[in-house]
Amino acid sequence: MVSFLPLGDDEAENSKTGHIDALFRFSLETLTVSAAGFEPSGTVGMCVKDITGSAAQNALDELNTHFSKEDEKENPETEFLRDSQAFRWIVFRTSPYNFDRNVSAVNFVLRTLIDYESADSIVAVLYEVTTPANQSAYIVYSTKSNGYYPFAPSPEHEHVRDTQLEGDIHDVLTETGVKIVTDKDSWHPLWPPEPHLKPWGLDNKRS
């Protein structure tokens, strides 16, 4: 389970801008990640705290309306889910070759939540990658740390991390221009409900 601490007004405002910049920066580094053997799967999951209040509900309504438009060809396939920890997940899927659609979708969510003063509800953004051995792993953007870190849950054992794989992904991230979370104690796991599932609860075979 991921912890989240509220920010002061000035710090929160700076973080909003930082999130947009950091998320855009990663989109420029996908070729580096891919060249190292970690192919983006085309799936991105946004973990959001369960938010309440009329403004937050209006934000969710706007997001649902936007991503359900059948005539919006630029939108990726989108699902709104809720996990057993009461986190909401917004999951985007598209072809790995259309990764920019996911990046645009993530930025739309962030800007919408900013408009409705609910940006602090975003916990993390998970970019799924596939290893040469066809194992799923994640490059996680932490809004608390305003940086990226690897997360590789074991596909066979509950609450076990593949530390070797995480180290390999970390080495690749150091070759990019993104900010990395250096404190490994802050590499918070977002455990799937079962080893063969995604952190947002869908079967690994779906992506």
MARBA-3410 file (N, C-alpha, C, O; in Angstrom, 1 decimal):
207
0.8,-1.2,0.0,0.0,0.0,0.0,0.9,1.2,0.0,1.9,1.3,0.7 ~ 0.6,2.2,-0.8,1.4,3.4,-0.9,0.9,4.5,0.1,-0.3,4.8,0.2 ~ 1.9,5.1,0.8,1.6,6.2,1.7,1.6,7.5,0.9,2.3,7.6,-0.1 ~ 0.8,8.5,1.4,0.8,9.8,0.7,0.6,10.8,1.7,-0.3,10.8,2.6 ~ 1.5,11.8,1.7,1.5,12.9,2.6,1.0,14.2,1.9,1.5,14.5,0.8
0.1,15.0,2.5,-0.3,16.2,1.8,0.8,17.3,1.8,1.7,17.3,2.6 ~ 0.8,18.1,0.8,1.8,19.2,0.6,1.2,20.5,1.0,0.0,20.7,1.0 ~ 2.1,21.5,1.4,1.7,22.8,1.6,1.3,23.5,0.3,1.6,22.9,-0.8 ~ 0.7,24.6,0.4,0.1,25.3,-0.8,1.2,25.6,-1.9,1.1,25.2,-3.0 ~ 2.3,26.2,-1.5,3.4,26.6,-2.4,4.0,25.3,-3.0,4.3,25.2,-4.2
4.3,24.4,-2.1,5.0,23.1,-2.5,4.1,22.4,-3.5,4.5,21.8,-4.4 ~ 2.8,22.4,-3.2,1.8,21.6,-4.0,1.8,22.3,-5.4,1.7,21.5,-6.4 ~ 1.7,23.6,-5.5,1.7,24.3,-6.8,2.9,24.0,-7.6,2.8,23.7,-8.8 ~ 4.1,24.0,-7.0,5.3,23.7,-7.7,5.3,22.2,-8.2,5.8,21.9,-9.2 ~ 4.7,21.3,-7.3,4.7,19.9,-7.7,3.8,19.7,-8.9,4.1,18.8,-9.7
2.7,20.4,-9.0,1.8,20.2,-10.2,2.6,20.5,-11.5,2.5,19.7,-12.4 ~ 3.3,21.6,-11.5,4.1,21.9,-12.7,5.2,20.8,-12.9,5.4,20.4,-14.0 ~ 5.8,20.4,-11.8,6.8,19.4,-11.9,6.3,18.1,-12.4,7.0,17.4,-13.2 ~ 5.1,17.7,-12.0,4.5,16.4,-12.5,4.4,16.5,-14.0,4.7,15.5,-14.7 ~ 3.8,17.6,-14.5,3.6,17.7,-16.0,4.9,17.6,-16.7,5.0,16.9,-17.7
5.9,18.3,-16.2,7.2,18.3,-16.9,7.9,16.9,-16.8,8.4,16.4,-17.8 ~ 7.8,16.2,-15.6,8.4,14.9,-15.5,7.7,13.9,-16.3,8.4,13.0,-16.9 ~ 6.4,13.9,-16.4,5.7,12.9,-17.2,5.9,13.1,-18.7,6.0,12.2,-19.4 ~ 6.1,14.4,-19.1,6.4,14.7,-20.5,7.8,14.2,-20.8,8.1,13.7,-21.9 ~ 8.7,14.4,-19.9,10.1,14.0,-20.1,10.3,12.6,-20.3,11.1,12.1,-21.2
9.5,11.7,-19.6,9.6,10.3,-19.8,9.2,9.9,-21.2,9.8,9.0,-21.8 ~ 8.3,10.6,-21.8,7.8,10.3,-23.2,9.0,10.4,-24.2,8.9,9.8,-25.2 ~ 9.9,11.3,-23.8,11.1,11.5,-24.7,12.1,10.4,-24.5,13.1,10.3,-25.3 ~ 12.0,9.6,-23.5,13.0,8.6,-23.2,12.6,7.1,-23.5,13.3,6.2,-23.2 ~ 11.4,7.0,-24.1,11.0,5.6,-24.3,11.9,4.8,-25.3,12.0,3.6,-25.1
12.5,5.5,-26.2,13.4,4.8,-27.1,14.6,4.3,-26.4,15.1,3.2,-26.7 ~ 15.1,5.0,-25.4,16.2,4.5,-24.7,15.9,3.3,-23.9,16.6,2.3,-23.8 ~ 14.7,3.3,-23.3,14.2,2.2,-22.5,14.0,1.0,-23.4,14.4,-0.1,-23.1 ~ 13.4,1.2,-24.6,13.1,0.1,-25.5,14.4,-0.5,-26.0,14.5,-1.7,-26.2 ~ 15.4,0.4,-26.3,16.7,-0.1,-26.9,17.4,-1.0,-25.9,18.2,-1.9,-26.3
17.1,-0.8,-24.6,17.7,-1.7,-23.6,17.0,-3.0,-23.4,17.4,-3.8,-22.5 ~ 16.0,-3.2,-24.1,15.3,-4.5,-24.0,14.0,-4.5,-23.2,13.4,-5.5,-23.0 ~ 13.6,-3.3,-22.7,12.4,-3.2,-21.9,11.3,-2.4,-22.8,11.3,-1.2,-22.8 ~ 10.5,-3.2,-23.5,9.6,-2.7,-24.4,8.3,-2.2,-23.7,7.7,-2.9,-23.0 ~ 7.9,-0.9,-24.0,6.6,-0.5,-23.4,5.5,-1.4,-24.0,5.4,-1.6,-25.2
4.6,-1.8,-23.1,3.6,-2.7,-23.5,2.4,-2.0,-24.1,1.6,-2.6,-24.8 ~ 2.4,-0.7,-23.9,1.2,0.1,-24.4,0.2,0.3,-23.3,-0.9,0.8,-23.6 ~ 0.5,-0.2,-22.1,-0.4,0.0,-21.0,0.1,0.9,-19.9,1.3,0.7,-19.5 ~ -0.7,1.8,-19.4,-0.3,2.7,-18.4,-1.4,2.8,-17.4,-2.6,2.9,-17.7 ~ -1.0,2.7,-16.1,-2.0,2.7,-15.0,-1.8,3.9,-14.1,-0.7,4.1,-13.6
-2.8,4.7,-13.9,-2.7,5.8,-12.9,-3.4,5.5,-11.6,-4.6,5.1,-11.7 ~ -2.7,5.5,-10.5,-3.2,5.2,-9.2,-3.7,6.5,-8.6,-2.9,7.4,-8.4 ~ -5.0,6.5,-8.2,-5.5,7.8,-7.6,-6.2,7.4,-6.3,-7.0,6.5,-6.2 ~ -6.0,8.3,-5.3,-6.7,8.1,-4.0,-8.2,8.3,-4.3,-8.6,9.0,-5.1 ~ -9.0,7.6,-3.5,-10.4,7.7,-3.6,-10.8,9.1,-3.1,-10.5,9.5,-1.9
-11.3,9.9,-4.0,-11.5,11.3,-3.7,-13.0,11.6,-3.5,-13.8,11.0,-4.2 ~ -13.3,12.6,-2.7,-14.7,12.9,-2.4,-14.9,14.4,-2.6,-13.9,15.1,-2.7 ~ -16.1,14.8,-2.5,-16.5,16.2,-2.7,-17.0,16.5,-4.1,-16.7,15.7,-5.0 ~ -17.7,17.5,-4.2,-18.3,17.8,-5.5,-17.3,18.2,-6.6,-17.5,17.7,-7.7 ~ -16.3,18.9,-6.3,-15.3,19.2,-7.3,-14.6,18.0,-7.8,-14.4,17.8,-9.0
-14.2,17.1,-6.9,-13.6,15.8,-7.3,-14.5,15.0,-8.2,-14.1,14.4,-9.2 ~ -15.8,14.9,-7.8,-16.7,14.1,-8.6,-16.9,14.8,-9.9,-17.1,14.0,-10.9 ~ -16.9,16.1,-10.0,-17.0,16.7,-11.3,-15.8,16.4,-12.2,-16.0,16.2,-13.4 ~ -14.7,16.3,-11.6,-13.5,16.0,-12.3,-13.6,14.5,-12.9,-13.3,14.3,-14.0 ~ -14.1,13.6,-12.0,-14.2,12.2,-12.5,-15.3,12.1,-13.6,-15.1,11.4,-14.6
-16.3,12.9,-13.5,-17.4,12.9,-14.5,-16.8,13.4,-15.8,-17.1,12.9,-16.9 ~ -16.0,14.5,-15.8,-15.4,15.0,-17.0,-14.5,14.0,-17.6,-14.4,13.9,-18.9 ~ -13.7,13.3,-16.8,-12.8,12.3,-17.3,-13.5,11.2,-18.0,-13.2,10.7,-19.1 ~ -14.6,10.7,-17.3,-15.4,9.6,-17.9,-16.0,10.0,-19.2,-16.0,9.3,-20.2 ~ -16.5,11.3,-19.3,-17.1,11.7,-20.5,-16.1,11.8,-21.6,-16.3,11.4,-22.8
-14.9,12.4,-21.3,-13.9,12.6,-22.3,-13.4,11.3,-22.9,-13.3,11.1,-24.1 ~ -13.1,10.3,-22.1,-12.5,9.1,-22.5,-13.6,8.0,-23.0,-13.2,7.0,-23.5 ~ -14.8,8.4,-22.9,-15.9,7.5,-23.5,-16.4,8.0,-24.8,-17.2,7.3,-25.4 ~ -15.8,9.1,-25.3,-16.2,9.6,-26.6,-15.8,8.6,-27.8,-14.6,8.4,-28.0 ~ -16.8,8.1,-28.4,-16.5,7.1,-29.5,-15.9,7.8,-30.7,-15.2,7.1,-31.5
-16.1,9.1,-30.9,-15.5,9.8,-32.0,-14.1,10.4,-31.7,-13.5,11.0,-32.6 ~ -13.6,10.2,-30.5,-12.3,10.7,-30.2,-11.3,9.6,-30.5,-10.9,8.8,-29.6 ~ -10.8,9.6,-31.7,-9.9,8.5,-32.2,-8.5,8.6,-31.5,-7.8,7.6,-31.5 ~ -8.2,9.7,-30.9,-6.8,9.8,-30.3,-6.8,9.2,-28.9,-5.7,9.0,-28.3 ~ -8.0,8.9,-28.3,-8.0,8.4,-27.0,-7.6,6.9,-27.0,-8.0,6.2,-27.9
-6.8,6.5,-26.0,-6.5,5.1,-25.9,-7.7,4.4,-25.3,-8.6,5.0,-24.8 ~ -7.7,3.0,-25.4,-8.7,2.3,-24.6,-8.6,2.6,-23.1,-7.5,2.6,-22.6 ~ -9.7,2.9,-22.5,-9.6,3.4,-21.1,-10.6,2.6,-20.2,-11.7,2.3,-20.6 ~ -10.1,2.3,-19.0,-10.9,1.7,-18.0,-10.8,2.4,-16.6,-9.7,2.8,-16.3 ~ -11.9,2.6,-15.9,-11.9,3.1,-14.6,-12.2,2.0,-13.6,-13.2,1.4,-13.7
-11.2,1.7,-12.7,-11.3,0.6,-11.8,-11.1,1.0,-10.4,-10.7,2.2,-10.1 ~ -11.4,0.1,-9.4,-11.2,0.4,-8.0,-10.6,-0.9,-7.4,-11.1,-2.0,-7.7 ~ -9.5,-0.8,-6.6,-8.9,-2.0,-6.1,-9.4,-2.3,-4.7,-10.2,-1.5,-4.1 ~ -8.8,-3.3,-4.1,-9.3,-3.7,-2.7,-8.8,-2.8,-1.6,-9.3,-2.8,-0.5 ~ -7.8,-1.9,-2.0,-7.3,-0.9,-1.0,-8.0,0.4,-1.2,-7.6,1.4,-0.5
-9.1,0.4,-2.0,-9.9,1.6,-2.2,-9.2,2.7,-3.0,-9.6,3.9,-3.0 ~ -8.2,2.3,-3.7,-7.6,3.2,-4.7,-8.4,3.1,-6.0,-8.8,2.0,-6.4 ~ -8.5,4.2,-6.7,-9.0,4.2,-8.1,-7.8,4.0,-9.0,-6.7,4.5,-8.8 ~ -8.1,3.3,-10.1,-7.1,3.2,-11.2,-7.8,3.7,-12.5,-8.9,3.3,-12.8 ~ -7.0,4.5,-13.3,-7.4,4.8,-14.6,-6.3,4.1,-15.5,-5.2,4.5,-15.5
-6.8,3.2,-16.3,-5.9,2.4,-17.1,-6.0,2.7,-18.6,-7.1,2.6,-19.1 ~ -4.9,3.0,-19.2,-4.9,3.3,-20.7,-4.2,2.2,-21.4,-3.1,1.7,-21.0 ~ -4.7,1.8,-22.5,-4.1,0.8,-23.4,-4.1,1.2,-24.8,-5.1,1.7,-25.3 ~ -3.0,1.1,-25.5,-2.9,1.4,-26.9,-1.7,0.5,-27.4,-1.0,-0.2,-26.7 ~ -1.5,0.6,-28.7,-0.4,0.0,-29.3,0.9,0.6,-28.8,1.0,1.8,-28.6
2.0,-0.2,-28.5,3.2,0.3,-28.1,3.8,1.4,-29.1,4.5,2.3,-28.7 ~ 3.4,1.3,-30.3,3.8,2.3,-31.3,3.0,3.6,-31.3,3.4,4.5,-31.9 ~ 1.9,3.6,-30.5,1.2,4.8,-30.3,1.2,5.3,-28.8,0.3,5.8,-28.3 ~ 2.4,5.1,-28.3,2.6,5.4,-26.8,2.3,6.9,-26.5,1.9,7.2,-25.4 ~ 2.5,7.7,-27.5,2.2,9.2,-27.3,0.7,9.4,-26.9,0.4,10.3,-26.2
-0.2,8.5,-27.3,-1.6,8.6,-27.0,-1.8,8.4,-25.4,-2.5,9.2,-24.8 ~ -1.0,7.5,-24.9,-1.1,7.3,-23.4,-0.5,8.5,-22.7,-1.0,8.9,-21.7 ~ 0.6,9.0,-23.2,1.2,10.2,-22.6,0.2,11.4,-22.6,0.1,12.1,-21.6 ~ -0.5,11.6,-23.7,-1.4,12.7,-23.8,-2.6,12.4,-22.9,-3.1,13.4,-22.2 ~ -3.0,11.2,-22.7,-4.1,10.8,-21.8,-3.8,11.1,-20.4,-4.5,11.6,-19.6
-2.5,10.7,-20.0,-2.1,10.9,-18.6,-2.0,12.4,-18.3,-2.5,12.8,-17.3 ~ -1.5,13.2,-19.3,-1.5,14.6,-19.1,-2.9,15.3,-19.0,-3.1,16.2,-18.3 ~ -3.8,14.7,-19.8,-5.2,15.2,-19.7,-5.8,15.0,-18.3,-6.4,15.9,-17.8 ~ -5.5,13.8,-17.8,-6.0,13.5,-16.4,-5.4,14.4,-15.4,-6.1,15.0,-14.6 ~ -4.1,14.6,-15.5,-3.4,15.5,-14.5,-3.9,16.9,-14.6,-4.2,17.5,-13.6
-4.1,17.4,-15.8,-4.5,18.8,-16.0,-6.0,19.0,-15.5,-6.3,20.0,-15.0 ~ -6.8,18.0,-15.8,-8.2,18.0,-15.3,-8.3,18.1,-13.8,-9.0,18.9,-13.2 ~ -7.5,17.2,-13.2,-7.5,17.2,-11.7,-6.9,18.5,-11.1,-7.4,18.9,-10.1 ~ -6.0,19.1,-11.8,-5.4,20.4,-11.4,-6.5,21.4,-11.5,-6.7,22.2,-10.6 ~ -7.3,21.4,-12.6,-8.4,22.4,-12.8,-9.4,22.3,-11.7,-10.0,23.3,-11.2
-9.6,21.1,-11.2,-10.6,20.9,-10.1,-10.0,20.8,-8.7,-10.6,20.3,-7.8 ~ -8.7,21.2,-8.6,-8.0,21.3,-7.4,-8.0,19.9,-6.7,-8.1,19.8,-5.5 ~ -7.8,18.9,-7.5,-7.7,17.5,-7.0,-6.4,16.8,-7.4,-6.4,15.6,-7.4 ~ -5.4,17.6,-7.8,-4.2,16.9,-8.3,-3.5,16.1,-7.3,-2.7,15.2,-7.6 ~ -3.6,16.5,-6.0,-2.9,15.8,-4.9,-3.5,14.4,-4.7,-3.0,13.6,-3.8
-4.6,14.0,-5.4,-5.1,12.7,-5.3,-4.3,11.7,-6.1,-4.5,10.5,-5.8 ~ -3.5,12.1,-7.0,-2.7,11.2,-7.8,-1.6,10.6,-7.0,-0.8,11.4,-6.4 ~ -1.5,9.3,-6.9,-0.4,8.7,-6.1,0.8,8.3,-7.0,1.9,8.6,-6.6 ~ 0.5,7.7,-8.1,1.6,7.2,-9.0,1.1,6.9,-10.4,-0.1,6.7,-10.6 ~ 2.0,6.9,-11.3,1.7,6.5,-12.7,2.6,5.4,-13.0,3.8,5.5,-12.9
2.1,4.3,-13.5,2.9,3.1,-13.7,2.9,2.8,-15.3,1.9,2.6,-15.9 ~ 4.1,2.8,-15.8,4.3,2.5,-17.2,4.7,1.1,-17.3,5.8,0.7,-16.8 ~ 3.9,0.2,-17.9,4.3,-1.2,-18.0,5.3,-1.4,-19.1,5.1,-0.9,-20.2 ~ 6.3,-2.2,-18.8,7.3,-2.6,-19.8,7.3,-4.2,-19.8,7.0,-4.8,-18.8 ~ 7.8,-4.7,-20.9,7.9,-6.2,-21.0,9.4,-6.5,-21.2,10.0,-5.9,-22.1
9.9,-7.5,-20.5,11.3,-7.9,-20.5,11.5,-8.8,-21.7,10.5,-9.3,-22.2 ~ 12.8,-9.1,-22.1,13.0,-10.1,-23.1,12.5,-11.5,-22.8,12.2,-12.3,-23.7 ~ 12.3,-11.7,-21.5,11.8,-13.0,-21.0,10.2,-13.0,-20.9,9.6,-13.9,-20.4 ~ 9.6,-11.9,-21.4,8.2,-11.7,-21.5,7.6,-11.5,-20.1,6.5,-12.0,-19.8 ~ 8.4,-11.0,-19.2,7.9,-10.7,-17.8,7.5,-9.2,-17.7,8.1,-8.3,-18.3
6.4,-8.9,-17.1,5.9,-7.6,-16.9,6.6,-6.9,-15.7,6.8,-7.5,-14.7 ~ 7.0,-5.7,-15.9,7.6,-4.8,-14.9,7.1,-3.4,-15.1,6.4,-3.1,-16.1 ~ 7.4,-2.5,-14.2,6.8,-1.2,-14.2,7.9,-0.1,-13.9,8.7,-0.3,-13.0 ~ 7.8,0.9,-14.7,8.5,2.2,-14.4,7.5,3.1,-13.7,6.6,3.6,-14.4 ~ 7.7,3.4,-12.5,6.7,4.1,-11.6,7.1,5.6,-11.5,8.3,5.9,-11.1
6.2,6.4,-11.8,6.4,7.9,-11.4,5.7,8.1,-10.1,4.5,8.0,-10.0 ~ 6.4,8.5,-9.1,5.9,8.8,-7.8,5.6,10.3,-7.7,6.5,11.1,-7.8 ~ 4.4,10.7,-7.4,4.1,12.1,-7.2,4.6,12.7,-5.9,4.9,13.9,-5.8 ~ 4.8,11.8,-5.0,5.4,12.2,-3.7,6.8,12.6,-3.8,7.3,13.6,-3.3 ~ 7.6,11.8,-4.6,9.0,12.0,-4.8,9.3,12.8,-6.0,10.4,13.3,-6.2
8.3,13.0,-6.9,8.5,13.7,-8.2,9.6,13.0,-9.0,10.5,13.7,-9.5 ~ 9.6,11.7,-9.0,10.7,11.0,-9.7,10.3,9.6,-10.0,9.2,9.1,-9.7 ~ 11.2,8.9,-10.7,10.8,7.5,-11.2,11.6,6.4,-10.5,12.7,6.7,-10.0 ~ 11.0,5.3,-10.4,11.8,4.1,-9.8,11.2,2.8,-10.5,10.1,2.8,-11.0 ~ 11.9,1.7,-10.4,11.5,0.5,-11.0,10.7,-0.3,-10.0,10.9,-0.3,-8.8
9.7,-1.1,-10.5,8.9,-2.0,-9.7,8.7,-3.3,-10.5,8.1,-3.3,-11.5 ~ 9.2,-4.4,-9.9,9.1,-5.7,-10.7,8.6,-6.7,-9.7,9.4,-7.4,-9.1 ~ 7.3,-6.9,-9.6,6.7,-7.9,-8.7,6.9,-9.3,-9.3,6.9,-9.5,-10.5 ~ 7.2,-10.3,-8.5,7.4,-11.6,-8.9,6.1,-12.1,-9.5,5.0,-11.9,-9.0 ~ 6.1,-12.8,-10.7,4.9,-13.3,-11.3,4.4,-14.6,-10.7,3.4,-15.1,-11.0
5.2,-15.1,-9.7,4.9,-16.4,-9.1,4.7,-16.3,-7.6,3.9,-17.1,-7.1 ~ 5.3,-15.3,-6.9,5.2,-15.3,-5.5,4.6,-14.0,-5.0,5.0,-12.9,-5.5 ~ 3.7,-14.1,-4.0,3.0,-12.9,-3.5,4.0,-12.0,-2.7,4.7,-12.5,-1.8 ~ 3.9,-10.7,-2.9,4.7,-9.7,-2.2,6.2,-10.0,-2.2,6.9,-9.8,-1.2 ~ 6.7,-10.5,-3.4,8.1,-10.7,-3.6,8.6,-9.9,-4.8,7.9,-9.9,-5.8
9.6,-9.1,-4.6,10.1,-8.3,-5.7,11.3,-9.0,-6.4,12.1,-9.7,-5.8 ~ 11.4,-8.8,-7.7,12.5,-9.3,-8.5,13.6,-8.2,-8.5,13.6,-7.3,-9.3 ~ 14.4,-8.2,-7.5,15.4,-7.1,-7.2,16.4,-7.1,-8.3,16.9,-6.0,-8.7 ~ 16.8,-8.2,-8.9,17.7,-8.2,-10.1,17.1,-7.4,-11.2,17.8,-6.5,-11.8 ~ 15.9,-7.7,-11.5,15.2,-7.0,-12.6,15.1,-5.5,-12.3,15.3,-4.6,-13.2
14.7,-5.2,-11.1,14.6,-3.8,-10.7,15.9,-3.1,-10.9,16.0,-1.9,-11.3 ~ 17.0,-3.7,-10.5,18.3,-3.1,-10.7,18.7,-2.9,-12.1,19.3,-1.9,-12.5 ~ 18.3,-3.8,-13.0,18.5,-3.6,-14.4,17.8,-2.4,-15.0,18.3,-1.7,-15.8 ~ 16.5,-2.3,-14.6,15.7,-1.2,-15.0,16.3,0.1,-14.5,16.3,1.1,-15.2 ~ 16.7,0.1,-13.2,17.3,1.3,-12.6,18.5,1.7,-13.4,18.7,2.9,-13.6
19.3,0.8,-13.8,20.5,1.1,-14.6,20.2,1.8,-15.9,20.8,2.7,-16.4 ~ 19.1,1.3,-16.5,18.6,2.0,-17.8,18.1,3.4,-17.5,18.4,4.3,-18.3 ~ 17.4,3.5,-16.4,16.8,4.9,-16.1,18.0,5.9,-15.9,17.8,7.1,-16.2 ~ 19.1,5.4,-15.4,20.2,6.4,-15.1,20.8,6.9,-16.4,21.5,7.9,-16.4 ~ 20.5,6.2,-17.5,21.0,6.6,-18.8,20.0,7.6,-19.5,20.3,8.1,-20.6
18.9,7.9,-18.9,17.9,8.8,-19.4,18.0,10.1,-18.7,18.9,10.3,-17.9 ~ 17.2,11.1,-19.1,17.2,12.4,-18.5,16.1,12.5,-17.4,15.9,13.7,-17.0 ~ 15.5,11.5,-17.0,14.4,11.6,-16.0,15.0,11.6,-14.6,16.1,11.1,-14.4 ~ 14.3,12.2,-13.7,14.7,12.2,-12.3,14.4,10.9,-11.7,13.3,10.4,-11.8 ~ 15.4,10.3,-11.0,15.2,9.0,-10.4,15.1,9.1,-8.9,15.8,10.0,-8.3
14.2,8.3,-8.3,14.1,8.3,-6.8,15.3,7.5,-6.3,15.4,6.3,-6.5 ~ 16.2,8.2,-5.6,17.5,7.5,-5.2,17.4,6.7,-4.0,18.1,5.7,-3.8 ~ 16.5,7.1,-3.1,16.3,6.4,-1.9,15.4,5.1,-2.1,14.2,5.2,-2.4 ~ 16.0,4.0,-2.0,15.3,2.7,-2.3,14.2,2.5,-1.3,13.2,1.7,-1.6 ~ 14.3,3.0,-0.2,13.2,2.9,0.8,11.9,3.6,0.3,10.8,3.3,0.8
12.0,4.5,-0.7,10.9,5.2,-1.2,10.4,4.5,-2.5,9.5,5.0,-3.2 ~ 10.9,3.3,-2.8,10.4,2.6,-4.0,9.2,1.8,-3.5,9.3,0.6,-3.4 ~ 8.1,2.5,-3.3,6.9,1.8,-2.7,6.3,0.8,-3.7,6.1,1.1,-4.9 ~ 6.1,-0.4,-3.2,5.4,-1.4,-4.0,3.9,-1.2,-4.2,3.3,-0.8,-3.2 ~ 3.4,-1.4,-5.4,2.0,-1.3,-5.6,1.6,-2.8,-5.9,1.4,-3.1,-7.1
1.4,-3.6,-4.9,1.3,-5.0,-5.1,0.0,-5.4,-5.8,-1.1,-4.8,-5.5 ~ 0.1,-6.3,-6.8,-1.2,-6.8,-7.4,-1.9,-7.7,-6.4,-1.3,-8.2,-5.4 ~ -3.2,-7.8,-6.5,-3.9,-8.7,-5.5,-3.5,-10.1,-5.5,-3.6,-10.8,-4.5 ~ -3.0,-10.6,-6.7,-2.4,-11.9,-6.8,-1.2,-11.8,-7.7,-1.2,-10.9,-8.6 ~ -0.2,-12.7,-7.6,1.0,-12.6,-8.4,0.8,-12.5,-9.9,1.6,-11.8,-10.6
-0.2,-13.2,-10.4,-0.4,-13.2,-11.9,-1.2,-12.1,-12.4,-1.5,-12.0,-13.6 ~ -1.6,-11.2,-11.5,-2.4,-10.0,-11.9,-1.6,-8.7,-12.0,-0.5,-8.7,-11.5 ~ -2.2,-7.7,-12.6,-1.6,-6.4,-12.6,-1.8,-5.7,-11.3,-2.7,-6.1,-10.5 ~ -1.1,-4.6,-11.0,-1.4,-3.9,-9.8,-2.8,-3.4,-9.7,-3.4,-3.2,-8.6 ~ -3.4,-3.1,-10.9,-4.8,-2.7,-10.9,-5.8,-3.8,-10.9,-7.0,-3.6,-11.0
-5.3,-5.1,-10.9,-6.1,-6.2,-10.7,-6.5,-7.0,-11.9,-7.3,-7.9,-11.8 ~ -6.0,-6.6,-13.1,-6.4,-7.3,-14.3,-5.3,-8.4,-14.7,-4.2,-8.2,-14.3 ~ -5.8,-9.4,-15.3,-4.9,-10.5,-15.6,-3.8,-10.1,-16.5,-4.0,-9.3,-17.5 ~ -2.6,-10.6,-16.3,-1.4,-10.2,-17.1,-1.6,-10.5,-18.6,-0.9,-9.9,-19.4 ~ -2.4,-11.5,-18.9,-2.6,-11.9,-20.3,-3.4,-10.9,-21.1,-3.4,-11.0,-22.3
-4.0,-9.9,-20.5,-4.9,-9.0,-21.2,-4.1,-7.9,-22.0,-4.6,-7.5,-23.0 ~ -2.9,-7.5,-21.5,-2.2,-6.5,-22.2,-1.5,-7.0,-23.4,-0.8,-6.2,-24.0
END
